[in-house]
Amino acid sequence: MAERKPTACRFGFEKMRLHRITLWVVAGDSAARRVYEKVGFVTEDLLAGSSIGSEGRSLSLAGATASGTTW
């Protein structure tokens, strides 16, 4: 997958001319982090206790971005 950029991101940068795409995942999800970093996203933000999970627990989210100039 590292060689192939996700279609949605390619569309966003090439067709819609976006400058930046941001995604959010549960901070402790290391498998998700590996996947998005392989395709060019860079982890930038951590929002501690920013979301309420399905069981009423507070979750921390990690934010990552991809830039159209480095894509």
N, C-alpha and C positions, 0 to 999 in steps of 0.2 A: 504494500500500500504506500510505502514511502516514496516510490517512484511516480505514483499516480495521485495527483491532487484531487480532492473531492470535487465532484461536478458542481455542487452548489457554490463552493468557494470560487471555482474557476468562472462560473457564470457571474457571480457578484463582482469580481474584479475586472473581467474582460468585457462583459456586456453591459453591466449596470455602472461600471466605472467607480465602484466603491473604493475608498481609500483604506478602510480598516474593517475587519470582521471580528467580533468578540463572541466568545462562548463562555458558559459557566457550568461547572461540574461540582459535585460534592468533593470537598478538599481532600479527603482521605482516599479517593478512588485513583490509586496509582496506575491501574491498567488503562483507564481513560486518559490519564495524563501522558502515558507513553504513546498512545495512539495519536493524540492531537499534536504532540511535539514532533512525531515522525513526519507528519504532513506539513509542518512549517509553523504551527502556532507556538507562541512563547508565553509562558505563565507570567502574569504581571501583578495580579491583585489577589488578596485573600480577604473575604468578608466573613469574619467570625460571628457565628450565631445569627446569620442573616436570613435563614429560611426555616420554616417549620416543617418537619417531616410528617409522614402519614401517621405516626404514632404520637404526635404532639411534641417530638423532640426538636431541639434547636440544632440546626446543621450549619457548618461552615462551608462556604463556596469558594472555589478557586476560579479566577478569571484568566482567560488567555486570549491573545489577539494574534491575528495574522495581518500583515501589512501588504497592500497591493504593490508597493515598490520592491518588496523582497520575494514576492510570490513568483 
